[in-house]
Amino acid sequence: MSELAALTAAIQAFRDARDWRQFHSLRNLIVSLNLEAAELLELTQWKSDAEIDAMPDDARSAEALRDECADILLLLLLVADKAGIDLAAAAYAKLRKNEDKYPVAKAYGSRAKYTELL
């Protein structure tokens, strides 16, 4: 069993032990995923780039970053499970698409969107 599959099984067991599947429509999961992403973003609100870069070195900030990232990952696994998506396969496929959109020769060191690299 892959790490993602094991983690998906663990979050499913957590959910099912609490009878929360009834609340986990695809729409509700997507909304919750975005709310958690906003909580991650909120950790950076009103901070300078230097303060944000220092967050992993501060125990309290690092824990908050870990917790929010974990919440996002767990909800993403539930979204993928509900939608029948093999997340690892989808990620590799998307990486291949991005390799085509952003060839090294054109994209190296550039922040331009692929439509601007043509």
N, CA and C atoms as a LAMMPS dump frame, in Angstrom:
ITEM: TIMESTEP
0
ITEM: NUMBER OF ATOMS
354
ITEM: BOX BOUNDS ff ff ff
-5.0000000000000000e+02 5.0000000000000000e+02
-5.0000000000000000e+02 5.0000000000000000e+02
-5.0000000000000000e+02 5.0000000000000000e+02
ITEM: ATOMS id mol type element x y z
1 1 1 N 0.852 -1.18 0
2 1 2 C 0 0 0
3 1 3 C 0.893 1.238 0
4 2 1 N 0.589 2.162 -0.881
5 2 2 C 1.384 3.385 -0.964
6 2 3 C 1.132 4.262 0.258
7 3 1 N 2.002 5.221 0.447
8 3 2 C 1.866 6.172 1.558
9 3 3 C 0.565 6.952 1.431
10 4 1 N 0.228 7.394 0.211
11 4 2 C -1.028 8.128 0.014
12 4 3 C -2.244 7.248 0.296
13 5 1 N -2.18 6 -0.126
14 5 2 C -3.294 5.075 0.122
15 5 3 C -3.454 4.814 1.615
16 6 1 N -2.344 4.647 2.316
17 6 2 C -2.403 4.419 3.759
18 6 3 C -2.964 5.64 4.482
19 7 1 N -2.543 6.81 4.051
20 7 2 C -3.038 8.045 4.654
21 7 3 C -4.527 8.241 4.349
22 8 1 N -4.94 7.914 3.132
23 8 2 C -6.358 7.991 2.777
24 8 3 C -7.173 7.046 3.649
25 9 1 N -6.68 5.83 3.845
26 9 2 C -7.381 4.871 4.706
27 9 3 C -7.472 5.394 6.142
28 10 1 N -6.424 6.037 6.619
29 10 2 C -6.431 6.571 7.986
30 10 3 C -7.446 7.7 8.142
31 11 1 N -7.515 8.603 7.161
32 11 2 C -8.482 9.705 7.263
33 11 3 C -9.905 9.182 7.08
34 12 1 N -10.087 8.157 6.26
35 12 2 C -11.408 7.546 6.119
36 12 3 C -11.843 6.905 7.444
37 13 1 N -10.934 6.212 8.094
38 13 2 C -11.254 5.575 9.383
39 13 3 C -11.61 6.63 10.426
40 14 1 N -10.86 7.718 10.455
41 14 2 C -11.137 8.822 11.365
42 14 3 C -12.54 9.374 11.094
43 15 1 N -12.832 9.635 9.818
44 15 2 C -14.134 10.166 9.411
45 15 3 C -15.26 9.2 9.762
46 16 1 N -15.085 7.937 9.431
47 16 2 C -16.146 6.959 9.619
48 16 3 C -16.422 6.679 11.093
49 17 1 N -15.406 6.742 11.939
50 17 2 C -15.598 6.538 13.377
51 17 3 C -16.479 7.629 13.98
52 18 1 N -16.55 8.766 13.316
53 18 2 C -17.341 9.9 13.797
54 18 3 C -18.639 10.091 13.015
55 19 1 N -18.922 9.191 12.07
56 19 2 C -20.11 9.28 11.221
57 19 3 C -20.171 10.612 10.486
58 20 1 N -19.048 11.032 9.945
59 20 2 C -18.974 12.302 9.228
60 20 3 C -19.1 12.15 7.718
61 21 1 N -19.109 10.92 7.221
62 21 2 C -19.22 10.725 5.77
63 21 3 C -20.466 11.432 5.226
64 22 1 N -21.51 11.462 6.035
65 22 2 C -22.771 12.092 5.614
66 22 3 C -22.599 13.576 5.272
67 23 1 N -21.574 14.206 5.812
68 23 2 C -21.333 15.625 5.561
69 23 3 C -20.327 15.862 4.436
70 24 1 N -19.756 14.77 3.926
71 24 2 C -18.644 14.883 2.992
72 24 3 C -19.072 14.735 1.536
73 25 1 N -19.971 15.591 1.106
74 25 2 C -20.262 15.648 -0.323
75 25 3 C -19.031 16.236 -1.009
76 26 1 N -18.925 16.033 -2.287
77 26 2 C -17.786 16.576 -3.016
78 26 3 C -17.721 18.097 -2.853
79 27 1 N -18.868 18.754 -2.959
80 27 2 C -18.905 20.213 -2.788
81 27 3 C -18.415 20.622 -1.406
82 28 1 N -18.912 19.963 -0.357
83 28 2 C -18.502 20.313 1.004
84 28 3 C -17.01 20.085 1.218
85 29 1 N -16.485 19.032 0.656
86 29 2 C -15.049 18.762 0.794
87 29 3 C -14.221 19.825 0.08
88 30 1 N -14.651 20.219 -1.106
89 30 2 C -13.923 21.251 -1.853
90 30 3 C -13.974 22.585 -1.108
91 31 1 N -15.132 22.925 -0.573
92 31 2 C -15.248 24.156 0.212
93 31 3 C -14.317 24.088 1.423
94 32 1 N -14.346 22.97 2.133
95 32 2 C -13.505 22.818 3.32
96 32 3 C -12.021 22.884 2.97
97 33 1 N -11.64 22.3 1.849
98 33 2 C -10.254 22.358 1.4
99 33 3 C -9.828 23.814 1.204
100 34 1 N -10.685 24.59 0.576
101 34 2 C -10.357 25.997 0.339
102 34 3 C -10.327 26.802 1.631
103 35 1 N -11.17 26.488 2.567
104 35 2 C -11.131 27.173 3.866
105 35 3 C -9.825 26.87 4.59
106 36 1 N -9.379 25.628 4.51
107 36 2 C -8.105 25.278 5.14
108 36 3 C -6.942 25.971 4.441
109 37 1 N -7.009 26.072 3.113
110 37 2 C -5.964 26.796 2.385
111 37 3 C -5.943 28.257 2.81
112 38 1 N -7.12 28.82 3.065
113 38 2 C -7.18 30.202 3.546
114 38 3 C -6.558 30.327 4.929
115 39 1 N -6.695 29.308 5.763
116 39 2 C -6.069 29.333 7.089
117 39 3 C -4.546 29.316 6.961
118 40 1 N -4.04 28.586 5.983
119 40 2 C -2.598 28.606 5.727
120 40 3 C -2.17 29.994 5.282
121 41 1 N -2.941 30.577 4.394
122 41 2 C -2.656 31.924 3.919
123 41 3 C -2.71 32.93 5.062
124 42 1 N -3.654 32.74 5.956
125 42 2 C -3.813 33.667 7.081
126 42 3 C -2.562 33.729 7.966
127 43 1 N -1.818 32.631 8.005
128 43 2 C -0.583 32.625 8.801
129 43 3 C 0.425 33.655 8.292
130 44 1 N 0.274 34.074 7.053
131 44 2 C 1.227 35.018 6.459
132 44 3 C 0.696 36.454 6.427
133 45 1 N -0.556 36.611 6.814
134 45 2 C -1.178 37.939 6.72
135 45 3 C -0.411 38.971 7.541
136 46 1 N -0.139 40.086 6.915
137 46 2 C 0.509 41.251 7.518
138 46 3 C 1.962 41.003 7.884
139 47 1 N 2.549 39.952 7.373
140 47 2 C 3.95 39.661 7.654
141 47 3 C 4.81 40.004 6.441
142 48 1 N 6.032 40.396 6.704
143 48 2 C 6.984 40.65 5.618
144 48 3 C 7.501 39.315 5.092
145 49 1 N 8.137 39.366 3.934
146 49 2 C 8.739 38.146 3.391
147 49 3 C 9.758 37.566 4.364
148 50 1 N 10.519 38.407 5.011
149 50 2 C 11.528 37.938 5.966
150 50 3 C 10.868 37.222 7.148
151 51 1 N 9.768 37.766 7.639
152 51 2 C 9.056 37.118 8.752
153 51 3 C 8.492 35.765 8.323
154 52 1 N 7.979 35.706 7.119
155 52 2 C 7.42 34.447 6.613
156 52 3 C 8.53 33.414 6.415
157 53 1 N 9.659 33.844 5.857
158 53 2 C 10.783 32.931 5.657
159 53 3 C 11.323 32.391 6.978
160 54 1 N 11.144 33.135 8.055
161 54 2 C 11.645 32.717 9.367
162 54 3 C 10.667 31.796 10.103
163 55 1 N 9.469 31.65 9.607
164 55 2 C 8.453 30.857 10.3
165 55 3 C 8.885 29.419 10.595
166 56 1 N 9.515 28.72 9.66
167 56 2 C 9.912 27.338 9.961
168 56 3 C 10.938 27.218 11.096
169 57 1 N 11.618 28.297 11.402
170 57 2 C 12.624 28.269 12.468
171 57 3 C 12.04 28.554 13.844
172 58 1 N 10.795 29.007 13.891
173 58 2 C 10.109 29.291 15.149
174 58 3 C 9.185 28.12 15.46
175 59 1 N 9.348 27.506 16.618
176 59 2 C 8.605 26.283 16.946
177 59 3 C 7.098 26.461 16.823
178 60 1 N 6.571 27.531 17.334
179 60 2 C 5.127 27.757 17.301
180 60 3 C 4.629 27.969 15.865
181 61 1 N 5.342 28.789 15.11
182 61 2 C 4.962 29.033 13.718
183 61 3 C 5.118 27.779 12.877
184 62 1 N 6.181 27.019 13.122
185 62 2 C 6.412 25.783 12.368
186 62 3 C 5.289 24.782 12.623
187 63 1 N 4.841 24.703 13.859
188 63 2 C 3.738 23.801 14.18
189 63 3 C 2.456 24.242 13.464
190 64 1 N 2.192 25.531 13.45
191 64 2 C 1.01 26.042 12.755
192 64 3 C 1.088 25.737 11.263
193 65 1 N 2.259 25.925 10.662
194 65 2 C 2.451 25.583 9.24
195 65 3 C 2.196 24.104 9.002
196 66 1 N 2.778 23.257 9.844
197 66 2 C 2.583 21.796 9.705
198 66 3 C 1.113 21.435 9.812
199 67 1 N 0.435 21.995 10.825
200 67 2 C -0.973 21.657 11.038
201 67 3 C -1.838 22.071 9.855
202 68 1 N -1.634 23.272 9.344
203 68 2 C -2.452 23.726 8.223
204 68 3 C -2.143 22.929 6.958
205 69 1 N -0.877 22.637 6.724
206 69 2 C -0.515 21.808 5.561
207 69 3 C -1.138 20.42 5.68
208 70 1 N -1.131 19.855 6.886
209 70 2 C -1.728 18.538 7.099
210 70 3 C -3.232 18.583 6.861
211 71 1 N -3.901 19.621 7.364
212 71 2 C -5.343 19.748 7.132
213 71 3 C -5.648 19.792 5.636
214 72 1 N -4.853 20.54 4.894
215 72 2 C -5.05 20.655 3.447
216 72 3 C -4.842 19.299 2.774
217 73 1 N -3.776 18.612 3.135
218 73 2 C -3.498 17.307 2.539
219 73 3 C -4.606 16.315 2.851
220 74 1 N -5.057 16.277 4.09
221 74 2 C -6.096 15.322 4.465
222 74 3 C -7.396 15.594 3.704
223 75 1 N -7.774 16.848 3.586
224 75 2 C -8.98 17.163 2.82
225 75 3 C -8.794 16.884 1.335
226 76 1 N -7.614 17.158 0.805
227 76 2 C -7.357 16.847 -0.601
228 76 3 C -7.478 15.344 -0.854
229 77 1 N -7.001 14.536 0.062
230 77 2 C -7.147 13.089 -0.081
231 77 3 C -8.613 12.673 -0.093
232 78 1 N -9.424 13.316 0.753
233 78 2 C -10.855 13.003 0.758
234 78 3 C -11.536 13.464 -0.534
235 79 1 N -11.143 14.628 -1.049
236 79 2 C -11.684 15.099 -2.334
237 79 3 C -11.341 14.099 -3.429
238 80 1 N -10.075 13.719 -3.504
239 80 2 C -9.626 12.783 -4.538
240 80 3 C -10.343 11.448 -4.406
241 81 1 N -10.491 10.963 -3.183
242 81 2 C -11.189 9.701 -2.961
243 81 3 C -12.64 9.795 -3.42
244 82 1 N -13.313 10.865 -3.046
245 82 2 C -14.726 11.049 -3.409
246 82 3 C -14.89 11.141 -4.929
247 83 1 N -13.923 11.773 -5.588
248 83 2 C -14.002 11.964 -7.044
249 83 3 C -13.396 10.803 -7.83
250 84 1 N -12.854 9.808 -7.141
251 84 2 C -12.269 8.668 -7.839
252 84 3 C -10.962 8.992 -8.541
253 85 1 N -10.21 9.902 -7.97
254 85 2 C -8.945 10.338 -8.566
255 85 3 C -7.783 9.628 -7.89
256 86 1 N -6.924 9.03 -8.694
257 86 2 C -5.644 8.511 -8.19
258 86 3 C -4.729 9.724 -8.133
259 87 1 N -4.556 10.264 -6.948
260 87 2 C -3.871 11.535 -6.793
261 87 3 C -2.423 11.478 -7.248
262 88 1 N -1.728 10.402 -6.937
263 88 2 C -0.328 10.289 -7.37
264 88 3 C -0.248 10.247 -8.897
265 89 1 N -1.092 9.454 -9.523
266 89 2 C -1.091 9.375 -10.989
267 89 3 C -1.467 10.721 -11.6
268 90 1 N -2.445 11.397 -11.008
269 90 2 C -2.861 12.712 -11.515
270 90 3 C -1.73 13.728 -11.379
271 91 1 N -1.01 13.666 -10.272
272 91 2 C 0.099 14.6 -10.062
273 91 3 C 1.213 14.362 -11.076
274 92 1 N 1.542 13.105 -11.326
275 92 2 C 2.577 12.811 -12.328
276 92 3 C 2.124 13.237 -13.724
277 93 1 N 0.843 13.005 -14.039
278 93 2 C 0.322 13.414 -15.35
279 93 3 C 0.371 14.932 -15.489
280 94 1 N 0.022 15.647 -14.438
281 94 2 C 0.059 17.109 -14.483
282 94 3 C 1.492 17.619 -14.602
283 95 1 N 2.411 16.961 -13.942
284 95 2 C 3.82 17.341 -14.062
285 95 3 C 4.291 17.189 -15.503
286 96 1 N 3.874 16.108 -16.168
287 96 2 C 4.228 15.914 -17.58
288 96 3 C 3.624 17.012 -18.453
289 97 1 N 2.369 17.385 -18.188
290 97 2 C 1.753 18.484 -18.928
291 97 3 C 2.533 19.782 -18.714
292 98 1 N 2.931 20.029 -17.474
293 98 2 C 3.683 21.255 -17.169
294 98 3 C 5.055 21.242 -17.832
295 99 1 N 5.663 20.065 -17.973
296 99 2 C 6.946 19.978 -18.674
297 99 3 C 6.785 20.41 -20.128
298 100 1 N 5.648 20.049 -20.723
299 100 2 C 5.373 20.461 -22.101
300 100 3 C 5.088 21.962 -22.188
301 101 1 N 4.348 22.487 -21.218
302 101 2 C 3.999 23.909 -21.222
303 101 3 C 5.203 24.801 -20.915
304 102 1 N 6.081 24.295 -20.077
305 102 2 C 7.219 25.093 -19.611
306 102 3 C 8.543 24.404 -19.93
307 103 1 N 8.916 24.324 -21.205
308 103 2 C 10.187 23.688 -21.546
309 103 3 C 11.345 24.484 -20.909
310 104 1 N 12.33 23.768 -20.435
311 104 2 C 13.452 24.399 -19.733
312 104 3 C 14.073 25.511 -20.569
313 105 1 N 14.247 25.26 -21.838
314 105 2 C 14.912 26.242 -22.708
315 105 3 C 14.178 27.582 -22.736
316 106 1 N 12.856 27.557 -22.585
317 106 2 C 12.087 28.797 -22.627
318 106 3 C 11.726 29.322 -21.233
319 107 1 N 11.566 28.434 -20.278
320 107 2 C 11.036 28.836 -18.974
321 107 3 C 12.112 29.057 -17.91
322 108 1 N 13.314 28.634 -18.177
323 108 2 C 14.374 28.716 -17.173
324 108 3 C 14.554 30.15 -16.658
325 109 1 N 14.376 30.324 -15.365
326 109 2 C 14.573 31.624 -14.74
327 109 3 C 13.477 32.631 -15.021
328 110 1 N 12.395 32.202 -15.665
329 110 2 C 11.319 33.12 -16.038
330 110 3 C 10.073 32.843 -15.203
331 111 1 N 9.374 33.888 -14.839
332 111 2 C 8.106 33.711 -14.132
333 111 3 C 6.921 33.852 -15.077
334 112 1 N 7.178 33.95 -16.363
335 112 2 C 6.121 34.125 -17.356
336 112 3 C 5.217 32.9 -17.41
337 113 1 N 3.94 33.163 -17.645
338 113 2 C 2.994 32.084 -17.849
339 113 3 C 3.279 31.418 -19.183
340 114 1 N 2.924 30.148 -19.309
341 114 2 C 3.249 29.391 -20.517
342 114 3 C 2.74 30.06 -21.781
343 115 1 N 1.624 30.762 -21.714
344 115 2 C 1.08 31.422 -22.895
345 115 3 C 1.978 32.569 -23.358
346 116 1 N 2.837 33.053 -22.474
347 116 2 C 3.764 34.13 -22.815
348 116 3 C 5.097 33.597 -23.298
349 117 1 N 5.321 32.301 -23.196
350 117 2 C 6.604 31.714 -23.58
351 117 3 C 6.659 31.287 -25.037
352 118 1 N 5.561 31.359 -25.725
353 118 2 C 5.491 30.866 -27.115
354 118 3 C 6.386 31.627 -28.048
